[in-house]
Amino acid sequence: MNIFLDHLPTKIKKLETLLLSKDNYNTTELLNEIHQLKGAAGNSGFQALMDRTHRVEKKLKLTGIKHSKNAIEALLEFCRETIIANQQNTPA
């Protein structure tokens, strides 16, 4: 399996934790994690995930966590769907 996909569940969990935290400093950390996800997705050939992550990163920068929460949650679901789709296409 692709190294990116191997690490994606850990990245999802970290983003979920940051999203649920009440710490006001998490916006910067959340932006950093999303930016890293965008780069890793692009470098691993997951263009659709990279594009979606870029849009969420941009929205988060402009509006903050409160107004980006739904977009981030949708991104996390897309990450899960990416994992599932690639597991189904990988021979056992």
trRosetta pair geometry for C-beta under 8 A, 3 or more apart (Angstrom, degrees):
i j d omega theta_ij theta_ji phi_ij phi_ji
1 5 5.4 -101 166 80 106 122
1 6 5.7 128 103 -61 113 91
1 86 7.5 100 -147 134 96 114
1 87 7.7 -4 -114 -98 126 70
1 90 6.1 3 -96 -132 82 165
2 5 4.3 82 69 9 97 105
2 6 6.9 -158 95 -12 50 83
2 44 6.1 97 175 -168 130 123
2 86 7.0 -55 19 173 121 148
3 6 5.4 -51 -149 31 36 118
3 7 6.5 19 158 -7 67 107
3 44 7.6 -141 66 -110 79 125
4 7 6.3 -72 -155 44 27 98
4 8 6.4 46 149 -49 65 100
4 40 5.5 157 -127 159 105 101
4 41 6.9 127 -171 -96 140 44
4 43 7.7 168 -80 82 131 86
4 44 3.7 -14 -30 -92 156 167
4 46 6.9 -157 127 -9 152 128
5 8 5.3 -33 -143 2 37 124
5 44 7.9 171 -29 166 72 151
5 82 7.5 -141 -111 128 96 96
5 83 5.9 139 -157 -117 96 74
5 86 5.5 -118 -108 94 151 150
7 10 5.4 -56 -167 40 63 114
7 11 6.1 64 138 -24 83 104
7 40 7.7 -85 82 179 127 154
8 11 5.4 -56 -146 37 37 113
8 12 6.3 43 155 -24 69 102
8 79 5.8 -170 -179 -178 114 106
8 82 7.1 -118 -167 88 163 115
8 83 5.7 -165 91 -75 138 111
9 12 5.5 -49 -147 32 34 115
9 13 6.5 35 155 -20 65 103
9 83 6.9 67 -60 -102 86 158
10 13 5.7 -53 -151 35 32 112
10 14 6.4 32 152 -19 65 106
11 14 5.7 -54 -148 36 32 112
11 15 6.4 31 154 -17 65 106
11 33 7.0 160 -159 -175 86 102
11 36 7.8 -146 -131 100 123 108
11 37 5.7 133 174 -94 141 105
11 40 7.9 -149 -81 59 160 153
11 79 7.4 -128 92 -162 107 152
12 15 5.9 -59 -151 39 29 109
12 16 6.3 31 152 -21 65 107
12 76 5.5 110 -146 -149 93 92
12 79 5.2 -179 -86 106 110 141
12 80 6.7 85 -122 -63 156 82
13 16 5.6 -53 -148 35 31 114
13 17 6.4 33 154 -21 64 105
14 17 5.7 -54 -150 34 31 113
14 18 6.5 27 154 -15 64 106
14 33 5.9 -157 118 -137 117 144
15 18 5.8 -55 -146 39 32 109
15 19 6.1 34 155 -23 66 109
15 30 7.0 88 -138 -138 73 82
15 33 5.6 -177 -84 127 83 139
15 34 7.2 90 -115 -71 120 77
15 37 7.6 7 -62 -46 135 148
15 72 6.9 -157 170 -180 115 110
15 75 7.9 -93 159 98 157 113
15 76 6.0 -167 98 -89 130 110
16 19 5.7 -57 -146 36 28 112
16 20 6.3 18 159 -12 65 111
16 76 6.4 92 -70 -131 89 153
17 20 6.1 -64 -147 41 26 104
17 21 6.4 38 154 -38 63 104
18 21 5.7 -46 -148 16 32 118
18 26 4.9 165 -166 -168 86 118
18 29 5.8 -147 -128 104 133 109
18 30 4.6 168 140 -84 136 90
18 33 6.5 173 4 18 159 152
19 26 7.9 -174 -73 146 23 139
19 30 6.9 101 -71 -117 65 131
19 65 7.1 174 -134 -156 63 114
19 69 6.6 120 -164 -133 108 82
19 72 5.7 179 -104 119 132 141
19 73 7.3 140 179 -68 161 77
21 26 5.0 143 79 -65 124 155
23 26 4.8 105 83 -32 95 103
24 27 7.4 -20 173 -6 52 102
25 28 6.3 -40 178 30 68 108
25 29 6.9 58 130 -8 79 109
26 29 5.2 -62 -147 48 51 110
26 30 5.4 56 152 -27 81 105
26 65 6.9 41 93 -67 102 152
27 30 5.7 -55 -142 38 26 112
27 31 6.3 30 155 -20 62 106
27 60 7.3 172 -158 172 85 102
27 64 6.1 -47 -116 -143 136 75
27 65 5.5 -122 -94 -33 88 105
28 31 5.7 -53 -149 35 29 112
28 32 6.5 31 152 -20 63 105
29 32 5.6 -51 -149 34 33 114
29 33 6.4 32 153 -18 66 105
30 33 5.8 -54 -147 37 31 110
30 34 6.3 28 155 -16 65 108
30 60 6.7 -135 116 -167 113 147
30 65 6.5 87 46 -91 165 108
30 72 7.6 -28 -176 -120 126 148
31 34 5.9 -57 -144 40 29 108
31 35 6.1 32 155 -22 65 108
31 57 6.7 95 -146 -146 73 84
31 60 5.9 -175 -91 117 84 130
31 61 6.6 85 -121 -76 127 80
32 35 5.7 -55 -146 36 28 113
32 36 6.4 28 155 -18 63 106
33 36 5.8 -54 -149 36 30 111
33 37 6.4 34 151 -21 64 105
34 37 5.5 -50 -147 34 34 115
34 38 6.4 41 151 -24 64 101
34 53 6.0 179 -176 -169 83 95
34 56 6.1 -124 -158 104 137 108
34 57 4.8 174 126 -88 122 90
34 60 6.6 117 36 22 164 156
34 72 7.6 -87 -88 -119 130 99
34 75 7.7 23 -128 135 108 163
35 38 5.6 -49 -152 30 32 115
35 39 6.6 28 153 -14 63 105
35 57 5.9 100 -77 -128 67 138
36 39 5.8 -56 -149 39 33 109
36 40 6.1 29 156 -16 68 109
37 40 5.9 -58 -143 40 29 108
37 41 6.0 30 158 -21 65 109
37 49 7.9 -99 157 153 96 107
37 53 5.3 -150 106 -138 103 147
37 79 7.8 -55 -163 -95 134 131
38 41 6.0 -58 -148 36 24 110
38 42 6.4 20 156 -15 62 110
38 50 5.5 89 -161 -146 65 69
38 53 4.0 -167 -87 114 81 126
38 54 5.5 104 -136 -66 131 67
38 57 6.0 -33 -45 -31 144 144
39 42 5.8 -59 -148 39 29 110
39 43 6.1 23 158 -15 67 111
39 50 8.0 89 -74 -126 13 105
40 43 5.8 -57 -141 42 29 108
40 44 6.0 16 160 -10 65 115
41 44 6.1 -68 -145 45 25 103
41 46 4.2 -81 -167 75 83 111
41 47 7.9 164 144 -69 96 13
41 49 4.1 -128 -154 101 140 109
41 50 4.1 -175 103 -67 111 76
41 53 6.0 141 25 6 149 145
42 45 8.0 60 -180 -54 27 17
42 46 7.3 -85 -64 61 25 67
42 47 7.1 62 -117 -102 63 51
42 50 4.0 90 -67 -114 81 148
46 49 4.1 -3 141 34 115 119
46 50 6.0 137 96 -24 72 89
46 82 6.5 47 -150 -158 135 141
47 50 5.5 -57 -145 37 31 113
47 51 6.2 31 158 -20 67 105
48 51 5.8 -52 -148 35 30 111
48 52 6.4 26 155 -15 63 107
48 82 8.0 -179 83 -96 108 115
49 52 5.8 -55 -145 39 31 109
49 53 6.1 33 155 -20 65 109
49 78 6.6 167 -113 133 80 112
49 79 6.8 86 -138 -95 122 66
49 82 5.6 19 -73 -84 130 157
50 53 5.7 -57 -145 38 28 111
50 54 6.3 34 154 -25 63 105
51 54 5.6 -52 -151 30 30 115
51 55 6.8 29 153 -17 63 102
52 55 5.8 -53 -154 33 35 110
52 56 6.5 30 151 -15 66 106
52 75 5.9 165 138 -116 110 86
52 78 5.7 -57 119 108 166 167
53 56 5.7 -56 -148 39 34 109
53 57 6.1 39 152 -24 67 106
53 75 6.3 100 -95 -150 62 128
54 57 5.6 -53 -146 34 29 114
54 58 6.4 31 155 -19 63 106
55 58 5.8 -55 -151 35 30 112
55 59 6.4 29 153 -17 65 107
55 71 7.5 -123 119 -170 94 128
56 59 5.7 -54 -147 38 33 111
56 60 6.2 35 154 -21 66 106
56 68 6.8 109 -165 -172 76 113
56 71 4.9 173 -119 142 89 110
56 72 5.9 119 -166 -86 129 58
56 74 7.9 -169 -88 70 123 93
56 75 4.8 -16 -55 -59 162 144
57 60 5.8 -55 -147 36 28 112
57 61 6.5 30 154 -20 62 105
58 61 5.8 -55 -152 34 29 111
58 62 6.4 17 155 -11 64 111
59 62 5.9 -65 -147 43 30 105
59 63 5.7 -24 174 24 70 115
59 67 7.6 -130 166 113 97 91
59 68 4.9 144 121 -113 103 106
59 71 5.3 19 82 72 156 170
60 63 6.9 -77 -122 55 19 77
60 64 7.0 37 -166 -134 56 8
60 65 6.9 27 -142 -81 93 49
60 68 4.4 87 -90 -146 68 176
60 71 7.7 -143 -53 83 82 126
60 72 7.1 68 -77 -66 118 110
63 66 7.6 -114 145 69 90 74
63 67 3.7 -89 155 82 123 128
63 68 5.5 145 80 -47 108 92
64 67 5.9 74 64 26 77 94
64 68 6.6 -168 96 1 32 107
65 68 5.8 -81 -136 50 25 100
65 69 6.2 54 166 -65 68 83
65 72 7.8 -17 -144 -10 71 149
66 69 6.5 -26 -159 -23 21 110
68 71 5.0 -62 -166 47 67 114
68 72 5.6 69 136 -27 89 102
69 72 5.8 -58 -147 36 29 109
69 73 6.3 28 156 -18 65 107
70 73 5.6 -53 -145 38 32 112
70 74 6.3 33 154 -19 65 105
71 74 5.7 -53 -148 37 31 112
71 75 6.4 37 149 -23 63 104
72 75 5.4 -50 -150 33 34 116
72 76 6.5 37 151 -20 65 101
73 76 5.6 -49 -150 33 34 113
73 77 6.6 34 151 -17 64 103
74 77 5.6 -51 -150 36 35 112
74 78 6.4 38 149 -21 65 104
75 78 5.5 -53 -149 35 33 113
75 79 6.5 39 149 -23 64 100
76 79 5.5 -47 -152 30 35 116
76 80 6.7 36 149 -18 64 101
77 80 5.6 -50 -152 34 36 113
77 81 6.4 37 149 -18 66 105
78 81 5.5 -52 -146 38 34 114
78 82 6.3 42 151 -26 64 102
79 82 5.6 -51 -151 30 31 115
79 83 6.8 34 151 -19 63 101
80 83 5.8 -51 -155 31 34 112
80 84 6.5 30 151 -15 66 106
81 84 5.7 -54 -146 39 34 111
81 85 6.1 35 156 -21 67 108
82 85 5.9 -53 -142 37 28 110
82 86 6.3 19 160 -11 62 111
83 86 6.2 -69 -151 42 25 104
83 87 6.3 26 154 -22 65 108
84 87 5.7 -55 -146 33 30 111
84 88 6.5 28 156 -18 64 106
85 88 6.0 -58 -154 35 29 110
85 89 6.6 16 153 -10 63 111
86 89 5.7 -59 -143 43 37 106
86 90 6.2 40 155 -29 67 109
87 90 5.8 -56 -145 29 31 113
